[in-house]
Amino acid sequence: MKTQSHSHCRICNLQNDCNALPFFWPVFCFIGCETLEALRKNLEFLKVVDKTLIERPEPEWATENKLRIELDTLRLRDFSRKRAKRGIYTLILAPYAGHTSQIADYDTGQSLVETFQKNGINKVAVTDWKSATQETKDYNIDNYLYGVDVCVDELGGVVNLVGLCQGGWLGAMYTARFSKKVNTLTLAGSPIDTDAGNGQIKEYAHTSPISFYEELVTMGNGVLKGEFMLRGFKNMHSGKQYIEKYVELYKNVDDPEYVKKFEKFESWYEHTVDLPGKFYLQVVKELFKENKLVKDEFIGLGKKLNLKDIKCPLYLLAGERDDITPVEQVFNAEKYVGTDKEDIQKDIADGGHIGLFMGHKPLEGNWPRIVEWMKKHSK
């Protein structure tokens, strides 16, 4: 056996041992590696990959909460502190786009719920969306608007509504439909004007025929598998998602803190939820292909919705490097709502799409400003 300083794999033939192996290769290195240290490192690497990519444990909520109500579509989680008696609730509409709602309460120091609480908003609730089943596969957007309405009534009848990503257009629909039940509306990374900007989601929606999306639903036996959505998100950054992040993991597999953070994120990213096929196809066709919401042509709970009916204070937050929801898709909302211009705030965060909701810079910089704005309008 050669010394550690001189050895490398015969098969992969990389310099400096195996420090740049993506996850496809370690199995071959069991054959070719010439040091016990390299074998140990491969085993540690594969343990992490197996846990995050194969086992896929369900993410946990970072902040203590209680279950208020449970519907076919969601669980309403209440994060309020015991001393919170007065004031209205802030209801966070988490994204319903293939990942779990824990993005709103990801981890200590990376939690939107925690940020609200630290900055003086104690009455906070989050929609915990359920994965679609054969019993709910024919649910459409109306079923989710109804679920939000039940939550609002449960929380007192009037809320500060915060929509994250896809939760944003749902929040805008709800506010247009029940304007008196929303005190303030915050839209963060939310695609409202889906024809604006040059995002990849827009490109996919307009270049792929509806038959493609229908086939995806057929393959899922009436539901859109969260796994399919995950593959789509990964393919937007295939080099990073399939190669680079595993190279970095391999390099840092002996760093417990790095591994812990990797496992934490991947447990959320890889654990998917399914969407009702009818809901998904309605979103693709009516919102992303036809842009009906800003054209005042979308029918929600039996009524044609008009964004001019949104008259409450409005806060628009976009990510500077958001390639899922371009800035224009968020900011263009001000063109269509009925809110007075002086009651509309716009802000750009330093980060991408997911970073809007769990990144340190937006949580420490942008969201505290939103909290102060909400408090100002909640007196």
Secondary structure, DSSP 8 states (H G I E B T S, - for coil): ---TTT---TTT--SSTTTT--TTSHHHHHHH---HHHHHHHHHHHHHHIIIIII------SS--EEEEE-SSEEEEE---TT--SS-EEEEE---SSB-GGGGEEETTEEHHHHHHHTT---EEEEEE----TTTTT--HHHHHHHHHHHHHHTTS-EEEEEETHHHHHHHHHHHHSGGGEEEEEEES--SSTTSS--HHHHHHHHS-HHHHHHHHHHTTTEE-HHHHHHHHHHHTHHIIIIIHHHHHHHTTT-HHHHHHHHHHHHHHS-B--EEHHHHHHIIIIIIIS-TTTTT--EETTEE--GGG--S-EEEEEETT-SSS-HHHHHGGGGT--S-GGGEEEEEESS-TTHHHH-HHIIIIIHHHHHHHHHHTT-
